[in-house]
Structures are given as structure tokens and as C-alpha cells.
Amino acid sequence: MAPATPSRKPLMAGNWKMNNNHLEAIALVQKMAFALKEADYDAVDIAVIPPFTAIRSVQTLVDADRLGIQYGAQDVSQHASGAYTGEISASMLAKLKCSYAVVGHSERRQYHAETDEIVNAKARAALAADISPILCVGEGLDVRKAGGQVAHVLAQLDGGLAKIPADQVRRTVIAYEPVWAIGTGETATPKDAQEVCAAIRTRLAELYDGGSADEVRILYGGSVKGGNIAAIMAQDDVDGALVGGASLDPGEFVKICRYRDLPV
Ligand SMILES: O=C(CO)COP(=O)(O)O
């Protein structure tokens, strides 16, 4: 329930999921960059999370044009190197200057059987490479209907943050993404989002300390668009959004980044 502090700069991250080849990625980032102004970057951290195959192209564009756009990866291996066919290590992502790596997205948990233990190992691998993990947590519809969302999310949080010390948790981003709101057009009400995000911050204060808890950015994700972002951002413990579908439309994503101009 802590008031937003200047140390919590909002973060709007566009998770493109399995969309956009490297050429489409360049076109999309160029369109975003054309629309974004210095003041947007001053107010909000703006990140794109493309598929692995497009990260190098995004990096080249960001470097060449000195864009303020940050970028990251949708996943990261828990292993440092070796015989793990198909995996991408945190050090490889660090070499591409990724700022973020999403870990524990519900689609990874659901389709790739990722457990809290694996998610935790991935988060620690990212942190060891100086990459901020975006640790995703969120309940399914059955849990929500039974009123168990807070307990469910806090258990995922405890598991995901195991063995991560306070100095590293401050660089970690938590994304609350209720599974029933992802890609469904169904958004949690701002009050629903605040309830769980506040519980996450309270737990962070218990696991670490109030100062660390105040610094951690907590994002909401699930059918975020220009029409609902302002009300979500008006909540005390919501510090940004992890945006799926709407981040594929540069106009809509820029609108989300400029949520301050939108009516609540
Ligand atoms: O899963 C999400 C972001 O990681 C949310 O996706 P949508 O914004 O498409 O619902």
C-alpha cells in the first residue's frame, strides 16, 4: 500500500510473444520510435520483448539511432552453457544488452511445464548476468472463482524469489498477470489488480524489508489497452504494464505509454 515513489519509474513492456520476424520487428520499433518523444522516455521506461530471433536487429536499431527504447527476452535458460539444445543463456542475452528477461510467463508454465523451481532458477540466472527478470505470477479462473488469488500468487512469488537476496530483488520486476485475463479481452478491474499487487508488495516487505519492497516495480498484465490503462495505473501498487496483443500495434502501445494523457 506504499505510495508511488520517484524510485519506481513506471515500466511499459510490450511482450510480442511469437509474433514479428526480425524485419517486422525493425518496422515496428521504427514506428514506435517515430511517435515517441523525449518526454515519454523521461516519464516511463519503455521496453519491447521480441522473439529471440529479432533481438539482435532491435539492438542494432536502438544503438544506431540511439533510441531510448529498452528491450529484453521472453525467456532465458536456467543453465549457464552446455548441452541444452534450443536454450538461450543469460550471458548471451547480456551480450545483446538485454535489460530484461521474462520468466515464468503463464504460457511457459502451461505449455512448457515450468515449475516455480525452474522459474526461480531462470530468475537467478538472469540476475547473475545483470539482467532484470520480469517474474510473472497469476491465478487461473478456477482459483479466482474460489477467491484464492492472493494465496496462489504469493506462493508463486515465494517460490520464484527463493534465494534471491535483497540487493537483487530491487532489480527484479514482478508482473501480476491473471491467466483468465490474458488475450481474452477480460481485464481485471483496477481494484482486483490493486488487491493482488498490494499483497505482493506486503509480502516483499516481509521477505526483505520495506525499502526493498518500495523499490520493486509491480506490473499488471492481461488485456491492457489504451482504454483501460489509465485506471489501472491510478492504483497505488501498480507500476506499469506487461502488454501482449496491444503492443503489436505501435499506435496503441504509444497510447499506453502516454497513459497520463488519458482519462481514468
Ligand atoms: O500475457 C500478456 C503479456 O505478457 C498479456 O497479453 P494480452 O495483453 O494480449 O492479454
The ligand as an SDF file (V2000), in Angstrom:
LIG
                    3D

 10  9  0  0  0  0  0  0  0  0999 V2000
    0.3730  -12.1790  -21.4670 O   0  0  0  0  0  0  0  0  0  0  0  0
    0.3660  -10.9690  -21.5650 C   0  0  0  0  0  0  0  0  0  0  0  0
    1.6100  -10.1920  -21.5410 C   0  0  0  0  0  0  0  0  0  0  0  0
    2.6730  -10.9630  -21.1260 O   0  0  0  0  0  0  0  0  0  0  0  0
   -0.9110  -10.2320  -21.7510 C   0  0  0  0  0  0  0  0  0  0  0  0
   -1.3810  -10.4820  -23.0200 O   0  0  0  0  0  0  0  0  0  0  0  0
   -2.6200   -9.6190  -23.5970 P   0  0  0  0  0  0  0  0  0  0  0  0
   -2.2760   -8.1780  -23.3600 O   0  0  0  0  0  0  0  0  0  0  0  0
   -2.6770   -9.9840  -25.0480 O   0  0  0  0  0  0  0  0  0  0  0  0
   -3.8150  -10.0600  -22.8210 O   0  0  0  0  0  0  0  0  0  0  0  0
  1  2  2  0
  2  3  1  0
  2  5  1  0
  3  4  1  0
  5  6  1  0
  6  7  1  0
  7  8  2  0
  7  9  1  0
  7 10  1  0
M  END
$$$$
